[in-house]
Amino acid sequence: MEFSSFLTSLGTSFLIFVVLMLLFTWLSRKPGNSFVYFPNRILKGLDPWDGGSRSRNPFAWIREALSSSEQDVINMSGVDAAVYFVFLSTALAILVLSGLVLLPVLLPVAATDDNVKIQKAKGNQTFSDIDKLLMGNVKGGSPRLWAFLIATYWVSLVTYFLLWKAYVHVSGLRANALMSPEVKPEQFAVLVRDIPPVHEGQTRKEQVDSYFKSIYPETFYRSMVVTNNKEVNKIYKELEGYKKKLAHAEAVYDESKKTGKPEGLRPSIRTGPLGIVGRKVDSIEHYNEKIKELIPKLEAEQKVTLRENQQACAFAFFTNTVTAASAAQSLHAQMVDTWTVMEAPEPRQIIWSNLKIKFFQRIIRQYVVCFIVALTILFYMIPIGFISALTTLDNLKKLLPFLKPIVNIVAVKTVLEAYLPQIALIVFLALLPKLLLALSKAEGIPSVGHAVRATSGKYFYFIILNVFIGVTLGGTLFSTFKSIEKEPNSIVSLLASSLPGNATFFLTFVALKFFVGYGLELSRIVPLIIFHLKKKYLCKTEAELKEAWFPGDLGYATRIPGDMLVITIVLCYSVIAPLIIPFGVVYFGLGWLVLRNQALKVYAPSFETYGRMWPHIHARVIAALILYQVTMFGYFGVKKFSFSTFSLIPLPILSLLFAYVCHKKFYRSFSDTALEVASRELKEIPNMERIYRSFIPPSLSSEKADDDHFEDALSQVSRAGSLA
């Protein structure tokens, strides 16, 4: 990429961010937009503009984000959000401390050599002005490479130190959150899977109750047998849909009384498919009739489900948290594929359809999903390779010669080099997460939080293998294919020597992500437009309005892998192209500010795992570090620096040893709850019946609290049936 194109990309991206930030300042002060810019505060019952959010100062939100404490983030968005910010601040600190040494040392060392000038004179490759600041400008075997070797060690040691500090801090955050005196229903329960067949003359509930009473006679409270809720869920969903439609129709009717005749105009609907064909009927009467039909049908199906659709899994409840924590960590049966006991997820997190999946089925599913993910990665390598071919216009001209006249136009050339490959790559990646989430759930994972962590892991490996490695190797192979064809033995040296050539692509990729990506995140232009369109044309009730503005969560499944891609890119190029470090610093610094604002005001957590994602984040940062160390080992080999062969071998070993020590010291307290943490005092005596009922899914809850017939069914289930 030409230096002018790089500056165009950077300048335009910065200008877009400034415009979007000013738009945010202007739009967020308008009362009608408070649901878009302050939904989390509204959900918490707080004043949207408390703390000076209506200030005309475009930087007021930065002051508010900087002045907020970690406890503020926990109060508004939970422990998981606070842990995510620990990751952002750790990545930022790694890059800042690395840059303080690498930039003033390596840039002058590289800039004062002349390898690029020599190679350019030979006509081997094309170079830009940026290449003179890269490690590629240092001649092979030069003593100057000692500076780059020492820098490789410096980045590694800084990463070890800061990751250790972060692990200690997050471990404390998790312990403090779990020791909170607030009553958390999931801490009094365990999930029991792989229950063996019931003995003749015994119900499933009697089997579970007798098993746990024999082990925990003093503290076992009761059990809740999980049922297959497929049919009852279908009826419940249909009933809730008609209730929403009835509320909408009544709101339309009330509105017609105010805008038209006093008696109003009753809405109508056709009974055929999609409400556009069939007999025309009064909407309100039609929906009331449907609701009256479905209520007894739902109650009948609830009873059938509770009595007949029992599964080989249950929730067991205990009267204290220590027993529940101890039970979740213990081996209960001699055979590991029976009576599998684990910590219960939050009630809102449970993936009910997965609970019944058997032990060996879950293992087989995991292998099948791994195979599918591997195929997906290989399949995506093909289009990613084509995208990487567009990273230089020289490659584009070789691939499509008929485009030469268009591409040679200065304005077109500048725009294509600045934006096309990066935008194409970002759009391409946006299509994948839903597939990976569905695959993660197909493994038999019992909770949404666990599924999100699994999705995040798959997405991380996908983007590292496809985006980072795929783009680097794809672009290099395309540009050097003829040279490799002539000299097949030169493939390793050609690939490694071409590595710095992709640095400008990743510089602009990172710049586009932090300026344009975070600009759109802050301004929320797309959610704002969608909200106002829904409000004007679709929403008639308060429930519909809330559904239109409800913000969702931070989206860890895709957000964390995206950040991991950036830290991987910056680490791998930190010594080869130190100029990338400031871009990484701006990405994580700006991300910390923007997302701090969003966590405090916008996003509402959909689940809470108390920082369980941190060990996975830590492991992937270590994986990125090892990739960086291996990359440097290969590049020093190409540079014919003999000292590097033995000097760099200890680094990957040291990284693996560091990861092993961290895993042994910290991981157990994240996978399980320490008993000293579980033994904290509660501020009130727990209401066990309320805890028990919090695990009942909505489709099996009765709205008729005083209906004796339904209550009899529930009590019968408590004695000999099942409840999910």
QUIDABEL-V104784 format. One record per pair of residues at least 12 apart in sequence whose C-alpha atoms are under 7 Angstrom apart, sorted by the first residue. I is the first residue (numbers start at 0). J is the second residue. Records with the same first field share a line. If there is no record, write none. Layout:
I=J / J
//
This chain:
0=127 / 391 / 416 / 503
1=127
2=127 / 128 / 129
4=413 / 416 / 417
5=417 / 507
7=417
8=417 / 418 / 507
9=507 / 510
12=511 / 514 / 515
13=514
15=515
16=514 / 515 / 518
19=518 / 519 / 522
20=518 / 521 / 522
21=57
22=522
23=521 / 522
24=55 / 57
28=53
33=47
34=548
35=527 / 548
36=600 / 601
37=600 / 601
38=549 / 550 / 600 / 601
39=600 / 601 / 602 / 603
40=600
60=596
61=592
64=592 / 595 / 596
69=81
72=598 / 599
75=599
76=598 / 599 / 603 / 604
77=604 / 607
78=609 / 610
79=607 / 608 / 609 / 610
82=169 / 610 / 613
84=591
85=165
87=587 / 591
89=161 / 165
90=587
91=584 / 587 / 588
93=157 / 158 / 161
94=580 / 583 / 584
95=584
97=154
98=580
101=150 / 577
102=577
105=146 / 147
106=132 / 577
108=143
109=131 / 132 / 133 / 134 / 136 / 137
110=131 / 132
112=136 / 137
113=136 / 137
114=136 / 137 / 138
115=131 / 136
133=575 / 576
134=575 / 576
135=499
139=638 / 639 / 640
140=638 / 639 / 640
147=574
150=574
151=574
173=609 / 610
174=676
176=609
177=676
178=676 / 677 / 679
180=680 / 681 / 682
181=681 / 682
182=681 / 685
184=690
185=343 / 344 / 345
186=320 / 323
187=316 / 317 / 318 / 319 / 320 / 323
188=314 / 315 / 316 / 317 / 323 / 343
189=314 / 315 / 316 / 323 / 327 / 340 / 341 / 342 / 343
190=313 / 314 / 315 / 340 / 341 / 342 / 343
191=312 / 313 / 314 / 338 / 339 / 340 / 341
192=311 / 312 / 313 / 338 / 339 / 340 / 354
193=311 / 312 / 336 / 337 / 338 / 339 / 357 / 358
194=311 / 312 / 337 / 338
195=337
202=719 / 720
204=222 / 224 / 719 / 720 / 721
205=719
207=222
208=221 / 222
218=317 / 318 / 319
219=316 / 317 / 318
220=316 / 317 / 318
221=315 / 316
222=313 / 314 / 315 / 316
223=313 / 314 / 315 / 721 / 722 / 723
224=309 / 312 / 313 / 314 / 721 / 722 / 723
225=309 / 310 / 312 / 313 / 721 / 722 / 723
226=304 / 305 / 308 / 309 / 310 / 721 / 722 / 723
227=304 / 308 / 309 / 310
228=304
231=297 / 300 / 301 / 698
232=698
234=297
235=297 / 698
238=290 / 293
241=286 / 290
245=283 / 286
246=540
247=539 / 540
248=266 / 282 / 283
249=283
250=539 / 540
251=539
252=264 / 265 / 266
265=281
266=281 / 282
267=279 / 280 / 281 / 282
268=280 / 281 / 282
301=699
302=712
305=716 / 720 / 721 / 722
306=720 / 721
309=721
310=355
311=355
312=354 / 355
320=677 / 678
321=674 / 677 / 678
324=672 / 674 / 677
325=674
327=340 / 341 / 342
328=341 / 671
336=358
344=446
346=693 / 694
348=446 / 447 / 448 / 606
349=445 / 446 / 447
350=445 / 446 / 447
353=443 / 444 / 445
354=445
356=443
361=442 / 443
364=442
365=442
368=438 / 442
376=461 / 465
380=465 / 469
383=465 / 469 / 470
384=469 / 470 / 473
386=420 / 424
387=470 / 473 / 474
388=473 / 474 / 477
389=420
390=416 / 420 / 504
391=416
392=416
394=478
421=508
432=557
435=454 / 457
436=450 / 451 / 454
439=453 / 454
448=606 / 608
451=556
452=556 / 612
454=556
455=556 / 557 / 559 / 560
458=560
459=560
462=564
463=564
467=568
471=498 / 501
475=494 / 497
492=637
495=633 / 634 / 637
496=637
499=575 / 576
502=576
506=579
509=565 / 582
510=582
513=586
517=590 / 593
521=593
530=547 / 548
533=547
550=601 / 602 / 603
551=602 / 603 / 604 / 605
552=602 / 603 / 604 / 605
553=602
567=623
569=583
570=624 / 627
571=627 / 630
611=669
614=666
618=658
621=654 / 658
625=651 / 654
628=650 / 651
632=647
695=723
696=723
//
